[in-house]
Structure formats: structure tokens, C-alpha cells
Amino acid sequence: MGAHRLWFAGLVVCAVACGCSQAPSDSTAFSTTAPPPTAQSESPATRAGPLGAPTAHGLVEALEHSGLEMQNPVDTTKQECRAIGCRQSVVTDRLRIRSFDETGQAQKYAAEAGASQVETVVVTFAPVVPDAERERYWAEIVRLVTAG
């Protein structure tokens, strides 16, 4: 009887250790040079909606191409968009970009969240980003979104 308990205890410890060795994650880190696969194994859209505005993924790629730092981009679409109605959501070390299908959706969300909005794109900056850097990023975001 004691051997069975010892064996069972060892099995439980092993199962817990194996199960805890990797936390499941719904977030997807991605390189802007190789966009993450979607559920359909396709690249995420870089432009969408009636205005053809950049999506969150497209904007991260364009900002990086413009020479702005886009460290550690993570696709948070799956975790955030169902609840707030966005098309895509990407967070980096410096900012979070959410893209919506319609300007009205973006305006409503930005007003409720106290975020910056241009056309179908909503941006919030990490608290550690200095004002001068925010202004530089925001100016480039507005240029990219409105350039069409």
C-alpha cells in the first residue's frame, strides 16, 4: 500500500512539473519581417476597411521601416478584439496599436479609453515613453495612416 502511494505521489509531482513547465499562451510574438500566421495560416492583413487604412500589423511594419523602434511586437488580437470590436491589436514595448474596420468604432473606443485616434487606428503609449518620443511616434503614425 505504501509503495502505491509513493508511486502515485511521484506521478502527481511529475505531471504537475511537466504541466507547469510551459505556460500556455494565446499571445503570438512575431517578427515584423515575418508576420505571424493567422488561424488560416495566412499573413495578417496590412490594410483594411473602407478607407484602406493600415491595420495594427501593417502599422507596426511601416513604423519599423520608417526607422522607429518596434521592440517585441506581440499579436494580442485574440485576447482583445472580441471584447472591444477591433480588427487587430499589437502591443510592443513602447505602444499598443489597435485597428478597427470603421472610423466610428475607433473614435468611440478611443474616447472611452482616453487613447489617441486617427481614422481607424487607436494608439496608446506605455507610461515610460517620454512626451517627445510620443510626439515623434504619433506624427509618423498620422503620416502613415493618412497617406493612404
ZADRENMAR-455253 format. One record per atom (N, C-alpha, C): x, y, z. Coordinates in steps of 0.001 Angstrom, whole numbers. Example, Ala and Ser with C-alpha at 12.3 -4.5 7.8 and 13.67 -1.06 7.14 Angstrom:
% residues 2
<site east="13190" north="-5690" up="7800"/>
<site east="12300" north="-4500" up="7800"/>
<site east="13200" north="-3300" up="7800"/>
<site east="12850" north="-2250" up="7080"/>
<site east="13670" north="-1060" up="7140"/>
<site east="12900" north="30" up="7870"/>
% end
This chain:
% residues 148
<site east="815" north="-1186" up="0"/>
<site east="0" north="0" up="0"/>
<site east="866" north="1260" up="0"/>
<site east="1950" north="1275" up="799"/>
<site east="2843" north="2419" up="860"/>
<site east="3539" north="2654" up="-467"/>
<site east="3892" north="1574" up="-1169"/>
<site east="4563" north="1702" up="-2460"/>
<site east="3630" north="2343" up="-3484"/>
<site east="2337" north="1979" up="-3429"/>
<site east="1380" north="2568" up="-4351"/>
<site east="1225" north="4065" up="-4109"/>
<site east="1194" north="4462" up="-2842"/>
<site east="1080" north="5891" up="-2510"/>
<site east="2315" north="6652" up="-2962"/>
<site east="3482" north="6065" up="-2748"/>
<site east="4722" north="6702" up="-3171"/>
<site east="4760" north="6825" up="-4693"/>
<site east="4356" north="5765" up="-5376"/>
<site east="4330" north="5790" up="-6841"/>
<site east="3342" north="6852" up="-7326"/>
<site east="2155" north="6902" up="-6714"/>
<site east="1138" north="7870" up="-7096"/>
<site east="1620" north="9306" up="-6832"/>
<site east="2260" north="9529" up="-5692"/>
<site east="2779" north="10854" up="-5361"/>
<site east="3832" north="11266" up="-6385"/>
<site east="4690" north="10350" up="-6780"/>
<site east="5705" north="10641" up="-7792"/>
<site east="5060" north="10984" up="-9129"/>
<site east="4017" north="10264" up="-9484"/>
<site east="3304" north="10514" up="-10730"/>
<site east="2660" north="11902" up="-10715"/>
<site east="2051" north="12277" up="-9595"/>
<site east="1424" north="13590" up="-9473"/>
<site east="2473" north="14692" up="-9588"/>
<site east="3599" north="14543" up="-8899"/>
<site east="4671" north="15545" up="-8966"/>
<site east="5164" north="15682" up="-10396"/>
<site east="5364" north="14571" up="-11062"/>
<site east="5835" north="14592" up="-12443"/>
<site east="4821" north="15288" up="-13350"/>
<site east="3547" north="14966" up="-13194"/>
<site east="2500" north="15569" up="-14024"/>
<site east="2415" north="17068" up="-13792"/>
<site east="2498" north="17487" up="-12553"/>
<site east="2440" north="18910" up="-12237"/>
<site east="3664" north="19624" up="-12800"/>
<site east="4827" north="19041" up="-12610"/>
<site east="6058" north="19655" up="-13110"/>
<site east="6023" north="19771" up="-14631"/>
<site east="5576" north="18747" up="-15310"/>
<site east="5504" north="18792" up="-16769"/>
<site east="4446" north="19780" up="-17228"/>
<site east="3337" north="19810" up="-16553"/>
<site east="2257" north="20710" up="-16929"/>
<site east="2583" north="22160" up="-16670"/>
<site east="3458" north="22432" up="-15718"/>
<site east="3790" north="23806" up="-15371"/>
<site east="5044" north="24292" up="-16067"/>
<site east="5699" north="23432" up="-16815"/>
<site east="6964" north="23836" up="-17413"/>
<site east="6782" north="24879" up="-18487"/>
<site east="5629" north="24915" up="-19118"/>
<site east="5356" north="25941" up="-20106"/>
<site east="3953" north="26450" up="-19888"/>
<site east="3840" north="27752" up="-19679"/>
<site east="2509" north="28336" up="-19525"/>
<site east="1896" north="28484" up="-20905"/>
<site east="656" north="28078" up="-21077"/>
<site east="20" north="28267" up="-22373"/>
<site east="-141" north="29747" up="-22653"/>
<site east="-19" north="30101" up="-23887"/>
<site east="-127" north="31498" up="-24246"/>
<site east="-951" north="31637" up="-25507"/>
<site east="-1908" north="32553" up="-25462"/>
<site east="-2679" north="32854" up="-26650"/>
<site east="-2039" north="33992" up="-27423"/>
<site east="-1056" north="34676" up="-26817"/>
<site east="-368" north="35759" up="-27495"/>
<site east="655" north="35170" up="-28443"/>
<site east="890" north="35873" up="-29519"/>
<site east="1844" north="35410" up="-30505"/>
<site east="2877" north="36493" up="-30724"/>
<site east="4120" north="36223" up="-30353"/>
<site east="5196" north="37153" up="-30653"/>
<site east="5496" north="37000" up="-32131"/>
<site east="5870" north="38103" up="-32769"/>
<site east="6191" north="37985" up="-34176"/>
<site east="7273" north="38956" up="-34559"/>
<site east="7967" north="38607" up="-35593"/>
<site east="8967" north="39479" up="-36178"/>
<site east="8269" north="40273" up="-37262"/>
<site east="8578" north="41557" up="-37350"/>
<site east="7918" north="42347" up="-38376"/>
<site east="8417" north="41981" up="-39763"/>
<site east="9513" north="41254" up="-39856"/>
<site east="9966" north="40796" up="-41168"/>
<site east="9250" north="39525" up="-41582"/>
<site east="8662" north="38815" up="-40632"/>
<site east="7896" north="37607" up="-40935"/>
<site east="6633" north="37622" up="-40089"/>
<site east="5531" north="38159" up="-40634"/>
<site east="4300" north="38256" up="-39854"/>
<site east="3845" north="36901" up="-39335"/>
<site east="3131" north="36909" up="-38193"/>
<site east="2688" north="35647" up="-37610"/>
<site east="1584" north="35026" up="-38444"/>
<site east="1476" north="33725" up="-38393"/>
<site east="379" north="33102" up="-39110"/>
<site east="-928" north="33352" up="-38378"/>
<site east="-2014" north="33430" up="-39123"/>
<site east="-3336" north="33547" up="-38514"/>
<site east="-3924" north="32155" up="-38450"/>
<site east="-5160" north="32070" up="-38013"/>
<site east="-5808" north="30769" up="-37917"/>
<site east="-5876" north="30088" up="-39282"/>
<site east="-5902" north="30877" up="-40354"/>
<site east="-5958" north="30306" up="-41686"/>
<site east="-4555" north="30133" up="-42280"/>
<site east="-3495" north="30313" up="-41480"/>
<site east="-2104" north="30213" up="-41926"/>
<site east="-1795" north="31213" up="-43034"/>
<site east="-2372" north="32387" up="-42935"/>
<site east="-2091" north="33455" up="-43874"/>
<site east="-1457" north="34598" up="-43115"/>
<site east="-789" north="35493" up="-43851"/>
<site east="-244" north="36680" up="-43221"/>
<site east="-1388" north="37592" up="-42824"/>
<site east="-1272" north="38295" up="-41684"/>
<site east="-2327" north="39221" up="-41301"/>
<site east="-2399" north="40370" up="-42311"/>
<site east="-3588" north="40881" up="-42486"/>
<site east="-3782" north="41993" up="-43414"/>
<site east="-2984" north="43200" up="-42949"/>
<site east="-2444" north="43955" up="-43890"/>
<site east="-1722" north="45170" up="-43543"/>
<site east="-2551" north="46416" up="-43825"/>
<site east="-3644" north="46259" up="-44589"/>
<site east="-4597" north="47350" up="-44837"/>
<site east="-5989" north="46763" up="-44830"/>
<site east="-6961" north="47535" up="-44315"/>
<site east="-8323" north="47001" up="-44232"/>
<site east="-9326" north="48135" up="-44138"/>
<site east="-10584" north="47756" up="-44188"/>
<site east="-11680" north="48696" up="-44022"/>
<site east="-11923" north="49524" up="-45263"/>
<site east="-13014" north="50293" up="-45259"/>
<site east="-13392" north="51083" up="-46432"/>
<site east="-12340" north="52132" up="-46801"/>
<site east="-11581" north="52597" up="-45805"/>
<site east="-10566" north="53616" up="-46093"/>
<site east="-9241" north="52997" up="-46537"/>
<site east="-9121" north="51688" up="-46423"/>
<site east="-7855" north="51036" up="-46760"/>
<site east="-6735" north="51471" up="-45831"/>
<site east="-7095" north="51823" up="-44603"/>
<site east="-6106" north="52290" up="-43624"/>
<site east="-5245" north="51123" up="-43157"/>
<site east="-4037" north="51424" up="-42697"/>
<site east="-3181" north="50346" up="-42192"/>
<site east="-3829" north="49643" up="-40995"/>
<site east="-3637" north="48343" up="-40929"/>
<site east="-4056" north="47589" up="-39756"/>
<site east="-2969" north="47734" up="-38699"/>
<site east="-3217" north="47172" up="-37528"/>
<site east="-2206" north="47219" up="-36471"/>
<site east="-900" north="46579" up="-36943"/>
<site east="-993" north="45418" up="-37585"/>
<site east="212" north="44752" up="-38092"/>
<site east="917" north="45593" up="-39148"/>
<site east="131" north="46122" up="-40075"/>
<site east="706" north="46935" up="-41135"/>
<site east="1384" north="48173" up="-40604"/>
<site east="797" north="48770" up="-39583"/>
<site east="1377" north="49974" up="-38999"/>
<site east="2671" north="49673" up="-38255"/>
<site east="2719" north="48567" up="-37530"/>
<site east="3965" north="48179" up="-36849"/>
<site east="5070" north="47983" up="-37884"/>
<site east="4765" north="47299" up="-38969"/>
<site east="5764" north="47086" up="-40028"/>
<site east="6208" north="48414" up="-40637"/>
<site east="5250" north="49303" up="-40917"/>
<site east="5579" north="50591" up="-41528"/>
<site east="6402" north="51467" up="-40585"/>
<site east="6074" north="51447" up="-39299"/>
<site east="6842" north="52233" up="-38327"/>
<site east="8272" north="51725" up="-38231"/>
<site east="8422" north="50422" up="-38220"/>
<site east="9768" north="49851" up="-38174"/>
<site east="10539" north="50218" up="-39441"/>
<site east="9880" north="50152" up="-40574"/>
<site east="10506" north="50510" up="-41844"/>
<site east="10913" north="51985" up="-41854"/>
<site east="10166" north="52822" up="-41124"/>
<site east="10481" north="54251" up="-41021"/>
<site east="11642" north="54520" up="-40067"/>
<site east="12122" north="53476" up="-39406"/>
<site east="13260" north="53636" up="-38506"/>
<site east="12892" north="53810" up="-37044"/>
<site east="11614" north="53689" up="-36709"/>
<site east="11210" north="53801" up="-35312"/>
<site east="11300" north="52431" up="-34637"/>
<site east="11634" north="52450" up="-33371"/>
<site east="11834" north="51222" up="-32603"/>
<site east="10504" north="50515" up="-32341"/>
<site east="10436" north="49263" up="-32737"/>
<site east="9243" north="48435" up="-32531"/>
<site east="9688" north="47127" up="-31885"/>
<site east="10176" north="47205" up="-30659"/>
<site east="10708" north="46024" up="-29983"/>
<site east="9605" north="45128" up="-29443"/>
<site east="9796" north="43838" up="-29613"/>
<site east="8948" north="42791" up="-29039"/>
<site east="7468" north="42911" up="-29399"/>
<site east="7143" north="43028" up="-30692"/>
<site east="5720" north="43078" up="-31040"/>
<site east="5031" north="41755" up="-30738"/>
<site east="3848" north="41847" up="-30151"/>
<site east="3055" north="40671" up="-29811"/>
<site east="1634" north="40883" up="-30333"/>
<site east="1140" north="39915" up="-31069"/>
<site east="-224" north="39962" up="-31577"/>
<site east="-1176" north="39633" up="-30429"/>
<site east="-1973" north="40602" up="-30027"/>
<site east="-2933" north="40404" up="-28942"/>
<site east="-4370" north="40442" up="-29458"/>
<site east="-4521" north="40249" up="-30752"/>
<site east="-5845" north="40282" up="-31382"/>
<site east="-6801" north="39311" up="-30710"/>
<site east="-6353" north="38102" up="-30519"/>
<site east="-7213" north="37054" up="-29967"/>
<site east="-7702" north="37398" up="-28556"/>
<site east="-6869" north="38035" up="-27768"/>
<site east="-7223" north="38356" up="-26391"/>
<site east="-8067" north="39615" up="-26279"/>
<site east="-7917" north="40573" up="-27190"/>
<site east="-8533" north="41882" up="-27005"/>
<site east="-9671" north="42221" up="-27951"/>
<site east="-9578" north="41790" up="-29187"/>
<site east="-10501" north="42319" up="-30198"/>
<site east="-11941" north="41860" up="-30055"/>
<site east="-12163" north="40677" up="-29581"/>
<site east="-13556" north="40236" up="-29431"/>
<site east="-14305" north="41164" up="-28471"/>
<site east="-13664" north="41538" up="-27380"/>
<site east="-14325" north="42362" up="-26360"/>
<site east="-14518" north="43814" up="-26789"/>
<site east="-13584" north="44360" up="-27576"/>
<site east="-13665" north="45782" up="-27914"/>
<site east="-14035" north="46047" up="-29368"/>
<site east="-14112" north="45005" up="-30172"/>
<site east="-14561" north="45164" up="-31555"/>
<site east="-13497" north="45587" up="-32548"/>
<site east="-12236" north="45392" up="-32221"/>
<site east="-11188" north="45778" up="-33172"/>
<site east="-10900" north="44646" up="-34159"/>
<site east="-10230" north="44988" up="-35237"/>
<site east="-9822" north="44006" up="-36245"/>
<site east="-8511" north="43349" up="-35828"/>
<site east="-7548" north="44167" up="-35409"/>
<site east="-6240" north="43662" up="-34980"/>
<site east="-5752" north="44477" up="-33793"/>
<site east="-4899" north="43840" up="-32984"/>
<site east="-4260" north="44508" up="-31857"/>
<site east="-2842" north="43982" up="-31727"/>
<site east="-1902" north="44905" up="-31643"/>
<site east="-491" north="44547" up="-31477"/>
<site east="80" north="45435" up="-30378"/>
<site east="820" north="44825" up="-29470"/>
<site east="1481" north="45576" up="-28412"/>
<site east="2990" north="45404" up="-28569"/>
<site east="3728" north="46499" up="-28354"/>
<site east="5193" north="46466" up="-28355"/>
<site east="5655" north="47031" up="-27012"/>
<site east="6962" north="47133" up="-26847"/>
<site east="7487" north="47700" up="-25609"/>
<site east="7109" north="49170" up="-25439"/>
<site east="6826" north="49872" up="-26531"/>
<site east="6563" north="51299" up="-26489"/>
<site east="5088" north="51683" up="-26612"/>
<site east="4323" north="50867" up="-27349"/>
<site east="2946" north="51263" up="-27610"/>
<site east="2056" north="50071" up="-27924"/>
<site east="763" north="50359" up="-27939"/>
<site east="-251" north="49368" up="-28323"/>
<site east="-1048" north="50007" up="-29461"/>
<site east="-1183" north="49246" up="-30546"/>
<site east="-1930" north="49727" up="-31706"/>
<site east="-3114" north="48797" up="-31924"/>
<site east="-4285" north="49405" up="-32065"/>
<site east="-5493" north="48637" up="-32379"/>
<site east="-6085" north="49222" up="-33650"/>
<site east="-6465" north="48361" up="-34566"/>
<site east="-7104" north="48834" up="-35788"/>
<site east="-8540" north="48329" up="-35831"/>
<site east="-9419" north="49173" up="-36343"/>
<site east="-10847" north="48896" up="-36413"/>
<site east="-11292" north="48929" up="-37876"/>
<site east="-12449" north="48365" up="-38159"/>
<site east="-12975" north="48369" up="-39524"/>
<site east="-13536" north="49727" up="-39923"/>
<site east="-14074" north="50456" up="-38970"/>
<site east="-14727" north="51739" up="-39250"/>
<site east="-14157" north="52834" up="-38348"/>
<site east="-14103" north="54038" up="-38872"/>
<site east="-13610" north="55182" up="-38097"/>
<site east="-14465" north="55414" up="-36853"/>
<site east="-15773" north="55283" up="-36986"/>
<site east="-16667" north="55495" up="-35844"/>
<site east="-16369" north="54548" up="-34690"/>
<site east="-16060" north="53293" up="-35018"/>
<site east="-15697" north="52320" up="-33975"/>
<site east="-14420" north="52774" up="-33260"/>
<site east="-13442" north="53218" up="-34040"/>
<site east="-12172" north="53674" up="-33460"/>
<site east="-12387" north="54917" up="-32602"/>
<site east="-13196" north="55851" up="-33086"/>
<site east="-13469" north="57072" up="-32325"/>
<site east="-14116" north="56749" up="-30987"/>
<site east="-15113" north="55880" up="-31018"/>
<site east="-15822" north="55521" up="-29793"/>
<site east="-14874" north="54855" up="-28794"/>
<site east="-14096" north="53894" up="-29261"/>
<site east="-13173" north="53204" up="-28365"/>
<site east="-12124" north="54174" up="-27812"/>
<site east="-11550" north="55010" up="-28671"/>
<site east="-10514" north="55955" up="-28223"/>
<site east="-11055" north="56911" up="-27169"/>
<site east="-12288" north="57392" up="-27360"/>
<site east="-12891" north="58309" up="-26383"/>
<site east="-13084" north="57613" up="-25040"/>
<site east="-13553" north="56369" up="-25072"/>
<site east="-13768" north="55621" up="-23824"/>
<site east="-12461" north="55276" up="-23128"/>
<site east="-11414" north="55014" up="-23917"/>
<site east="-10135" north="54572" up="-23357"/>
<site east="-9162" north="55720" up="-23103"/>
<site east="-9499" north="56927" up="-23542"/>
<site east="-8576" north="58051" up="-23393"/>
<site east="-7329" north="57865" up="-24242"/>
<site east="-7515" north="57310" up="-25442"/>
<site east="-6396" north="56998" up="-26326"/>
<site east="-6364" north="57954" up="-27513"/>
<site east="-5268" north="57924" up="-28251"/>
<site east="-5134" north="58728" up="-29469"/>
<site east="-5721" north="57948" up="-30638"/>
<site east="-6369" north="58668" up="-31566"/>
<site east="-7028" north="58007" up="-32689"/>
<site east="-6845" north="58820" up="-33956"/>
<site east="-6567" north="58121" up="-35058"/>
<site east="-6566" north="58711" up="-36386"/>
<site east="-7214" north="57696" up="-37322"/>
<site east="-8245" north="58141" up="-38020"/>
<site east="-9051" north="57275" up="-38887"/>
<site east="-9447" north="55999" up="-38139"/>
<site east="-9019" north="54822" up="-38599"/>
<site east="-9439" north="53553" up="-37986"/>
<site east="-8422" north="52995" up="-37005"/>
<site east="-7443" north="53789" up="-36618"/>
<site east="-6350" north="53327" up="-35754"/>
<site east="-6392" north="54029" up="-34402"/>
<site east="-6224" north="53235" up="-33341"/>
<site east="-6174" north="53757" up="-31968"/>
<site east="-4834" north="53354" up="-31370"/>
<site east="-4168" north="54321" up="-30715"/>
<site east="-2830" north="54085" up="-30161"/>
<site east="-2786" north="54528" up="-28708"/>
<site east="-2190" north="53698" up="-27882"/>
<site east="-1860" north="54086" up="-26508"/>
<site east="-375" north="53834" up="-26310"/>
<site east="264" north="54725" up="-25585"/>
<site east="1699" north="54609" up="-25335"/>
<site east="1962" north="54059" up="-23942"/>
<site east="3054" north="53337" up="-23806"/>
<site east="3481" north="52851" up="-22499"/>
<site east="3818" north="54062" up="-21628"/>
<site east="3548" north="53998" up="-20337"/>
<site east="3810" north="55139" up="-19447"/>
<site east="5265" north="55605" up="-19447"/>
<site east="6189" north="54727" up="-19745"/>
<site east="7610" north="55089" up="-19696"/>
<site east="8089" north="55846" up="-20926"/>
<site east="7250" north="55987" up="-21941"/>
<site east="7661" north="56674" up="-23168"/>
<site east="7589" north="58182" up="-22935"/>
<site east="8723" north="58886" up="-23081"/>
<site east="8745" north="60341" up="-22867"/>
<site east="7861" north="61074" up="-23887"/>
<site east="7383" north="62252" up="-23502"/>
<site east="6484" north="63028" up="-24353"/>
<site east="7080" north="63313" up="-25734"/>
<site east="8344" north="63660" up="-25791"/>
<site east="8979" north="63974" up="-27084"/>
<site east="8959" north="62749" up="-28002"/>
<site east="9202" north="61590" up="-27434"/>
<site east="9181" north="60362" up="-28221"/>
<site east="7757" north="60027" up="-28663"/>
<site east="6778" north="60248" up="-27790"/>
<site east="5375" north="60027" up="-28154"/>
<site east="4990" north="60903" up="-29348"/>
<site east="5403" north="62165" up="-29295"/>
<site east="5088" north="63098" up="-30375"/>
<site east="5708" north="62643" up="-31693"/>
<site east="6937" north="62145" up="-31636"/>
<site east="7625" north="61660" up="-32845"/>
<site east="6897" north="60442" up="-33422"/>
<site east="6548" north="59497" up="-32557"/>
<site east="5809" north="58306" up="-32999"/>
<site east="4435" north="58706" up="-33553"/>
<site east="3724" north="59570" up="-32820"/>
<site east="2379" north="59939" up="-33237"/>
<site east="2394" north="60658" up="-34585"/>
<site east="3351" north="61562" up="-34801"/>
<site east="3455" north="62267" up="-36081"/>
<site east="3654" north="61268" up="-37229"/>
<site east="4474" north="60266" up="-37013"/>
<site east="4723" north="59259" up="-38054"/>
<site east="3488" north="58382" up="-38255"/>
<site east="2797" north="58047" up="-37189"/>
<site east="1572" north="57251" up="-37309"/>
<site east="525" north="58006" up="-38117"/>
<site east="324" north="59283" up="-37816"/>
<site east="-651" north="60096" up="-38552"/>
<site east="-244" north="60177" up="-40025"/>
<site east="1030" north="60385" up="-40296"/>
<site east="1510" north="60453" up="-41681"/>
<site east="1220" north="59148" up="-42419"/>
<site east="1545" north="58026" up="-41791"/>
<site east="1342" north="56723" up="-42432"/>
<site east="-134" north="56398" up="-42660"/>
<site east="-968" north="56711" up="-41685"/>
<site east="-2397" north="56382" up="-41800"/>
<site east="-3087" north="57266" up="-42829"/>
<site east="-2751" north="58531" up="-42847"/>
<site east="-3458" north="59452" up="-43758"/>
<site east="-2844" north="59486" up="-45153"/>
<site east="-1677" north="58886" up="-45339"/>
<site east="-1033" north="58882" up="-46663"/>
<site east="-1816" north="58025" up="-47654"/>
<site east="-2570" north="57039" up="-47111"/>
<site east="-3414" north="56186" up="-47945"/>
<site east="-2623" north="55454" up="-48926"/>
% end
